[in-house]
Amino acid sequence: MDCFEVTGGARLQGRVRVTGAKNSALKLMAAALLAPGRSTIHEVPDILDVTIMSEVLRRLGCGVAYERTPGSGGGGRLTIDVPDKPSTETDYDLVRRMRASISVLGPLVARCGSARVALPGGDAIGSRGLDMHISGLERLGATIISEHGFLIATAPRLTGTSIWLDFPSVGATENLVMAAVLAQGTTVVDNAAREPEIVDLCRMLVAMGARIEGAGTSTITVEGVDSMSPVEYTTVPDRIVAGTWAIGAVMTRGDVVIERGVAEHLTVALDKLTDSGATVEALPDGIRVAMDGRPRCVDVVTLPFPGFPTDLQPMAVALAAVSTGTALITENVFEGRFMFVNELVRLGADVRIDGHHAVVRGRERFSSAPVLATDIRAGAGLVLAGLCSDGVTEVQEVHHVDRGYPDFVDQLRGLGADVRRTQRPD
């Protein structure tokens, strides 16, 4: 089993490059199913989730090839050759490993008239039901049943309609927009998610021939078209990876330039870092974050975009735990996101959980100990905590981190951290 050995005391300093967003690239890969032929996607991160999604597409009959781009920070070019008649069934052995694989449901139903998709797995961070995916597709005219662990959807031709989402779910918004682009007539999705990854997906769909208005707002209007064309497209930079480096710079009292970081995608998070005492500067090619002295505690409330991202909440808790004062961290998106706190407490953090609130009292440094990554972002947060420890912290189950952070150890070492990947007995 691979683990990270993190030696505390390093000050992160230098430049780090952010490649394309995991949460966008996976959906762009699914969108390629909407058009027969070869689509090329640039700045795709070299991470485990992309490998899994590539295999999902291969089993649907697609040809998939990935080529790393030197000096990209872990990104590369992905080509997807989509057949005229793709398969319509995804296997459980792949889908259980990554929730984003459910995003093939909308494109397959829209283009092929049917889909048989295994119910997904993914990070254990709380309940993330598919009710909005299912009810939205049913409003578009699909018939959906659940049988033997699969969602089975059929629809001779989807028909445009009005859909109201009970919550601005990113996954549901993406699936429904991808289904609606080939539906007959106009579809209006209200209370839609507004994340930059939604905008990125819609831009690629428009480049493929879709007619979409309102991406980035709470109302997205889709005028269905008869067919789509393959495309060449570049993925939006990963705001969560950029945010991770920004918080790491503050926690270690460092000075980091995050190349390709987009400040507008992290407005609330960067404001919180400024409130903690950091210097934050938007640059033409990214973001600079610097910190002199110990940061101050700041309260954080996670919300859908443009609020503070839930994916950065573990790093926010870790930051508060080494800051001066007391912070209240409120989780409003995934109720299981605080699972990692028990591991942070093993490092000496003073954190008390009350429902969806965490009260964090800061201390000067952590005390090194073996800890367990429970999901992608928890793993990254624990590595940052290890950088603020008094010894060597062993972070286990790092396959989670591999799902979201390309070249994580190399990039940390490039910023001056003493981190290495090792193997331990099962």
C-alpha positions as CSV (number, residue, x, y, z in Angstrom):
1,M,0.0,0.0,0.0
2,D,1.4,3.4,-1.0
3,C,1.7,6.2,1.5
4,F,3.2,9.7,1.7
5,E,5.9,10.4,4.3
6,V,5.7,14.1,5.0
7,T,8.4,15.8,7.0
8,G,7.2,19.0,8.7
9,G,8.9,22.3,8.8
10,A,9.1,23.2,5.1
11,R,8.0,26.6,3.8
12,L,6.3,26.2,0.4
13,Q,8.0,28.6,-2.0
14,G,8.2,28.9,-5.8
15,R,6.0,28.4,-8.8
16,V,3.5,25.5,-9.4
17,R,1.4,25.0,-12.5
18,V,-2.2,23.9,-12.4
19,T,-3.5,21.7,-15.2
20,G,-7.2,21.1,-16.2
21,A,-9.9,20.6,-13.7
22,K,-10.7,17.0,-12.7
23,N,-14.3,17.9,-12.2
24,S,-14.5,19.3,-15.7
25,A,-12.3,16.9,-17.7
26,L,-14.4,13.9,-16.7
27,K,-17.6,15.5,-17.9
28,L,-16.0,16.7,-21.1
29,M,-15.0,13.1,-21.8
30,A,-18.6,12.0,-21.3
31,A,-19.8,14.8,-23.6
32,A,-17.6,13.5,-26.4
33,L,-20.1,10.6,-26.6
34,L,-22.6,13.0,-28.2
35,A,-20.8,13.1,-31.5
36,P,-19.3,10.3,-33.7
37,G,-15.7,10.9,-34.7
38,R,-12.5,12.1,-32.9
39,S,-12.6,14.7,-30.2
40,T,-9.4,16.0,-28.6
41,I,-9.3,17.5,-25.1
42,H,-6.2,19.4,-23.9
43,E,-5.0,20.0,-20.3
44,V,-6.5,16.8,-19.0
45,P,-4.9,15.9,-15.7
46,D,-3.0,12.6,-15.5
47,I,-4.9,11.2,-12.5
48,L,-6.6,7.9,-11.6
49,D,-10.1,9.2,-12.3
50,V,-9.2,10.0,-15.9
51,T,-7.8,6.5,-16.3
52,I,-11.0,5.0,-14.9
53,M,-13.2,7.2,-17.2
54,S,-11.0,6.3,-20.1
55,E,-11.7,2.7,-19.5
56,V,-15.5,3.4,-19.2
57,L,-15.4,5.0,-22.6
58,R,-13.3,2.1,-24.1
59,R,-15.9,-0.4,-22.9
60,L,-18.6,1.7,-24.6
61,G,-16.6,1.1,-27.9
62,C,-14.5,4.3,-28.0
63,G,-10.8,4.5,-28.8
64,V,-9.1,6.5,-26.1
65,A,-5.4,7.7,-26.1
66,Y,-3.6,9.9,-23.6
67,E,-0.3,11.7,-24.1
68,R,1.4,13.7,-21.3
69,T,2.5,17.2,-22.1
70,P,6.0,17.9,-20.8
71,G,6.2,20.8,-18.3
72,S,2.4,20.9,-17.9
73,G,2.2,20.1,-14.2
74,G,0.7,16.7,-14.9
75,G,-1.6,17.4,-17.8
76,G,-1.8,16.1,-21.3
77,R,-3.9,15.6,-24.5
78,L,-6.7,13.1,-24.6
79,T,-8.2,11.9,-27.9
80,I,-11.5,10.0,-28.0
81,D,-12.7,8.2,-31.1
82,V,-16.4,7.7,-30.7
83,P,-18.1,5.1,-32.9
84,D,-21.3,5.6,-34.9
85,K,-23.0,3.2,-32.6
86,P,-21.5,3.1,-29.1
87,S,-22.4,0.5,-26.6
88,T,-24.9,1.6,-24.0
89,E,-23.9,-0.3,-20.8
90,T,-21.3,0.6,-18.2
91,D,-19.9,-2.0,-15.9
92,Y,-20.1,-1.9,-12.1
93,D,-16.5,-2.8,-11.6
94,L,-15.5,0.6,-13.0
95,V,-18.5,2.8,-12.1
96,R,-18.3,1.8,-8.4
97,R,-14.8,3.4,-8.3
98,M,-15.8,6.8,-9.5
99,R,-19.1,8.7,-9.1
100,A,-18.5,10.9,-12.2
101,S,-19.1,7.9,-14.4
102,I,-22.8,8.5,-14.0
103,S,-22.3,11.5,-16.4
104,V,-22.4,9.1,-19.4
105,L,-26.1,8.5,-18.7
106,G,-27.4,11.7,-20.2
107,P,-25.3,11.5,-23.4
108,L,-26.1,7.9,-24.0
109,V,-29.9,8.3,-23.6
110,A,-29.9,11.4,-25.8
111,R,-27.8,9.9,-28.6
112,C,-28.6,6.2,-28.5
113,G,-32.1,6.2,-27.0
114,S,-31.1,3.9,-24.2
115,A,-28.5,3.4,-21.4
116,R,-27.8,0.8,-18.8
117,V,-25.5,2.4,-16.2
118,A,-24.4,0.8,-12.9
119,L,-25.1,2.8,-9.8
120,P,-22.0,4.7,-8.9
121,G,-19.5,4.7,-6.0
122,G,-16.9,7.4,-5.3
123,D,-15.8,9.3,-2.2
124,A,-17.5,8.5,1.2
125,I,-18.4,12.1,2.0
126,G,-22.2,11.8,2.4
127,S,-25.3,11.0,0.6
128,R,-25.4,12.1,-3.0
129,G,-28.6,10.6,-4.4
130,L,-29.5,10.5,-8.1
131,D,-33.1,11.6,-7.7
132,M,-32.6,14.9,-9.6
133,H,-30.8,13.1,-12.4
134,I,-33.6,10.6,-12.7
135,S,-36.6,13.0,-12.3
136,G,-35.0,15.4,-14.8
137,L,-34.5,12.8,-17.4
138,E,-38.0,11.5,-16.9
139,R,-39.3,15.0,-17.5
140,L,-37.4,15.0,-20.8
141,G,-39.3,11.8,-21.7
142,A,-37.1,9.0,-20.6
143,T,-38.4,5.9,-18.9
144,I,-36.0,4.9,-16.1
145,I,-36.1,1.8,-13.8
146,S,-33.6,0.5,-11.3
147,E,-32.8,-3.2,-11.5
148,H,-30.0,-5.4,-10.2
149,G,-27.8,-2.4,-9.4
150,F,-28.3,-0.7,-12.7
151,L,-30.2,2.4,-13.9
152,I,-31.9,1.4,-17.1
153,A,-33.1,4.4,-19.2
154,T,-34.9,4.3,-22.5
155,A,-36.2,7.1,-24.7
156,P,-36.9,7.0,-28.5
157,R,-36.4,10.8,-28.6
158,L,-36.1,13.2,-25.7
159,T,-38.4,16.2,-25.7
160,G,-37.6,19.6,-24.3
161,T,-39.2,20.7,-21.1
162,S,-38.9,22.9,-18.0
163,I,-36.9,21.4,-15.1
164,W,-36.6,22.8,-11.6
165,L,-33.7,21.4,-9.4
166,D,-34.4,21.2,-5.7
167,F,-30.7,21.9,-5.1
168,P,-28.2,23.3,-7.6
169,S,-26.5,19.9,-8.1
170,V,-23.5,20.0,-10.4
171,G,-23.9,16.4,-11.5
172,A,-27.6,16.7,-12.3
173,T,-27.1,20.0,-14.1
174,E,-24.4,18.4,-16.3
175,N,-26.3,15.3,-17.1
176,L,-29.5,17.1,-17.9
177,V,-27.8,19.7,-20.1
178,M,-26.0,16.9,-22.0
179,A,-29.2,15.1,-22.5
180,A,-31.1,18.2,-23.6
181,V,-28.7,19.2,-26.4
182,L,-30.1,16.5,-28.6
183,A,-33.7,16.7,-27.3
184,Q,-36.5,18.0,-29.6
185,G,-37.4,21.5,-28.6
186,T,-36.3,23.8,-25.8
187,T,-35.3,22.8,-22.3
188,V,-35.0,25.2,-19.4
189,V,-33.1,24.1,-16.3
190,D,-33.9,26.3,-13.3
191,N,-31.8,26.5,-10.1
192,A,-29.0,25.1,-12.1
193,A,-25.4,24.8,-10.8
194,R,-23.2,27.8,-11.6
195,E,-19.7,26.3,-11.2
196,P,-16.9,27.2,-13.6
197,E,-17.0,23.5,-14.6
198,I,-20.6,23.9,-15.8
199,V,-19.6,26.8,-17.9
200,D,-16.7,24.8,-19.3
201,L,-18.9,21.9,-20.2
202,C,-21.4,24.2,-21.9
203,R,-18.6,25.9,-23.9
204,M,-17.5,22.6,-25.2
205,L,-21.0,21.6,-26.1
206,V,-21.5,24.9,-28.0
207,A,-18.3,24.2,-29.9
208,M,-19.8,20.8,-30.8
209,G,-22.9,22.5,-32.2
210,A,-25.2,22.8,-29.2
211,R,-27.4,25.9,-28.6
212,I,-27.1,26.9,-24.9
213,E,-27.7,30.2,-23.1
214,G,-27.3,31.1,-19.5
215,A,-24.3,28.9,-18.5
216,G,-22.9,30.3,-15.3
217,T,-26.3,31.6,-14.2
218,S,-29.1,29.8,-12.3
219,T,-31.2,29.4,-15.5
220,I,-29.8,27.4,-18.4
221,T,-31.7,27.3,-21.7
222,V,-31.0,24.6,-24.3
223,E,-32.4,24.6,-27.8
224,G,-32.1,21.0,-29.0
225,V,-30.2,20.2,-32.3
226,D,-30.4,17.1,-34.5
227,S,-26.7,16.2,-34.3
228,M,-23.3,17.2,-32.9
229,S,-19.8,17.3,-34.2
230,P,-16.5,16.3,-32.6
231,V,-14.3,19.1,-31.3
232,E,-10.9,20.1,-30.1
233,Y,-11.1,21.8,-26.7
234,T,-9.0,22.9,-23.7
235,T,-10.1,22.2,-20.1
236,V,-10.5,25.0,-17.6
237,P,-7.8,25.2,-14.9
238,D,-8.5,23.2,-11.7
239,R,-9.7,25.7,-9.1
240,I,-9.6,23.1,-6.3
241,V,-6.0,22.2,-6.9
242,A,-5.2,26.0,-7.1
243,G,-7.0,26.5,-3.9
244,T,-5.1,23.7,-2.2
245,W,-1.8,25.3,-3.2
246,A,-3.0,28.7,-2.0
247,I,-4.0,27.4,1.4
248,G,-0.8,25.4,1.6
249,A,1.2,28.6,1.1
250,V,-0.6,30.2,4.0
251,M,-0.4,27.2,6.4
252,T,3.4,27.0,5.8
253,R,4.0,30.7,5.8
254,G,5.3,30.5,2.3
255,D,5.2,32.4,-1.0
256,V,3.7,30.5,-4.0
257,V,2.8,31.6,-7.5
258,I,0.0,29.3,-8.9
259,E,0.4,29.4,-12.7
260,R,-3.0,29.2,-14.6
261,G,-4.9,29.7,-11.3
262,V,-8.0,31.8,-12.0
263,A,-8.7,34.2,-9.1
264,E,-12.3,34.8,-10.2
265,H,-13.0,31.1,-9.6
266,L,-11.8,31.3,-6.0
267,T,-13.1,34.7,-4.9
268,V,-14.5,33.7,-1.5
269,A,-11.6,31.4,-0.7
270,L,-9.0,34.0,-1.6
271,D,-10.9,36.6,0.5
272,K,-10.7,34.3,3.5
273,L,-7.0,33.9,3.0
274,T,-6.7,37.7,2.9
275,D,-8.7,37.9,6.1
276,S,-6.2,35.4,7.7
277,G,-3.4,37.9,7.0
278,A,-2.1,36.6,3.7
279,T,-1.1,38.6,0.7
280,V,-3.1,37.6,-2.4
281,E,-2.3,39.0,-5.8
282,A,-4.0,38.2,-9.1
283,L,-1.4,37.9,-11.9
284,P,-1.8,37.8,-15.7
285,D,-0.8,34.1,-15.6
286,G,-2.2,33.0,-12.2
287,I,-2.3,33.9,-8.5
288,R,0.4,34.7,-6.0
289,V,-0.2,33.9,-2.3
290,A,2.3,34.8,0.4
291,M,2.2,34.7,4.2
292,D,4.5,36.2,6.8
293,G,3.9,35.0,10.4
294,R,1.1,32.9,11.8
295,P,-2.3,33.2,10.1
296,R,-5.4,34.3,11.9
297,C,-8.5,32.0,12.3
298,V,-11.4,32.8,10.0
299,D,-14.9,31.4,9.9
300,V,-15.9,29.4,6.7
301,V,-19.3,28.4,5.4
302,T,-19.3,26.0,2.4
303,L,-21.9,26.7,-0.3
304,P,-22.5,26.0,-4.0
305,F,-20.5,28.3,-6.3
306,P,-19.8,31.2,-6.0
307,G,-19.6,30.3,-2.3
308,F,-16.6,28.7,-0.5
309,P,-16.1,25.3,-2.2
310,T,-16.9,22.2,-0.1
311,D,-13.9,20.5,-1.8
312,L,-11.6,23.0,0.0
313,Q,-13.2,22.5,3.4
314,P,-10.7,19.9,4.7
315,M,-7.9,22.4,3.9
316,A,-9.8,25.2,5.6
317,V,-10.1,23.1,8.8
318,A,-6.4,22.3,8.7
319,L,-5.6,26.0,8.2
320,A,-7.7,27.0,11.2
321,A,-6.1,24.3,13.3
322,V,-2.7,26.0,13.0
323,S,-4.0,29.6,13.1
324,T,-4.4,32.0,16.1
325,G,-7.8,32.1,17.7
326,T,-11.0,30.0,17.1
327,A,-12.8,29.4,13.8
328,L,-16.3,28.0,13.1
329,I,-16.4,25.9,9.9
330,T,-19.9,25.1,8.6
331,E,-20.4,22.4,6.0
332,N,-23.7,22.9,4.0
333,V,-23.0,20.6,1.0
334,F,-21.8,17.1,2.0
335,E,-22.7,15.9,5.5
336,G,-19.9,13.4,5.6
337,R,-17.1,15.8,4.8
338,F,-16.0,16.0,8.4
339,M,-15.1,12.3,8.5
340,F,-11.4,13.2,8.1
341,V,-11.4,15.3,11.3
342,N,-10.7,12.3,13.5
343,E,-7.4,11.9,11.5
344,L,-6.6,15.6,12.0
345,V,-7.2,15.2,15.7
346,R,-4.6,12.4,15.7
347,L,-2.1,15.1,14.7
348,G,-3.1,17.1,17.8
349,A,-5.7,19.4,16.2
350,D,-8.3,20.8,18.6
351,V,-11.6,20.3,16.7
352,R,-15.1,19.7,18.0
353,I,-17.9,18.6,15.7
354,D,-21.5,19.5,16.3
355,G,-23.7,18.4,13.4
356,H,-22.6,20.3,10.3
357,H,-20.4,22.7,12.3
358,A,-16.8,22.3,13.4
359,V,-15.3,24.5,16.1
360,V,-11.5,24.7,15.6
361,R,-9.1,26.2,18.1
362,G,-5.7,26.9,16.6
363,R,-2.4,25.7,17.9
364,E,1.2,26.5,16.9
365,R,2.1,23.1,15.3
366,F,0.9,19.6,14.8
367,S,2.4,16.5,16.3
368,S,3.3,13.9,13.7
369,A,1.4,10.6,13.5
370,P,0.2,8.0,11.0
371,V,-3.1,9.2,9.5
372,L,-5.6,7.8,6.9
373,A,-6.9,9.7,3.8
374,T,-10.6,9.1,3.7
375,D,-11.2,10.9,0.4
376,I,-9.4,13.0,-2.2
377,R,-9.5,16.3,-0.5
378,A,-9.1,14.9,3.0
379,G,-5.9,13.3,1.8
380,A,-4.5,16.6,0.4
381,G,-5.5,18.4,3.7
382,L,-3.7,15.8,5.8
383,V,-0.5,16.3,3.7
384,L,-0.7,20.0,4.2
385,A,-1.1,19.4,7.9
386,G,1.9,17.1,7.9
387,L,4.0,20.0,6.5
388,C,3.1,21.8,9.7
389,S,4.0,18.9,12.0
390,D,7.0,18.5,14.3
391,G,8.2,15.3,12.6
392,V,7.4,12.8,9.9
393,T,3.7,12.2,9.2
394,E,2.7,9.1,7.3
395,V,-0.5,9.6,5.2
396,Q,-2.0,6.3,4.2
397,E,-4.6,5.3,1.5
398,V,-3.1,7.9,-0.9
399,H,-4.8,6.3,-3.9
400,H,-7.6,8.8,-3.0
401,V,-5.2,11.7,-3.6
402,D,-4.1,10.1,-6.9
403,R,-7.7,10.5,-8.1
404,G,-7.5,14.3,-8.0
405,Y,-3.9,15.6,-7.9
406,P,-1.4,14.9,-10.7
407,D,2.2,14.7,-9.8
408,F,1.3,15.7,-6.2
409,V,4.6,14.6,-4.6
410,D,6.8,16.1,-7.4
411,Q,5.0,19.4,-7.2
412,L,5.3,19.6,-3.4
413,R,9.0,18.8,-3.7
414,G,9.4,21.5,-6.4
415,L,8.0,24.0,-3.8
416,G,10.6,22.9,-1.2
417,A,8.7,20.3,0.8
418,D,10.3,17.1,2.1
419,V,7.7,14.5,0.9
420,R,8.2,11.1,-0.6
421,R,6.0,8.3,-1.7
422,T,6.8,4.9,-0.1
423,Q,5.2,1.5,0.2
424,R,4.2,-0.2,3.4
425,P,3.1,-3.8,4.0
426,D,-0.6,-4.6,3.6
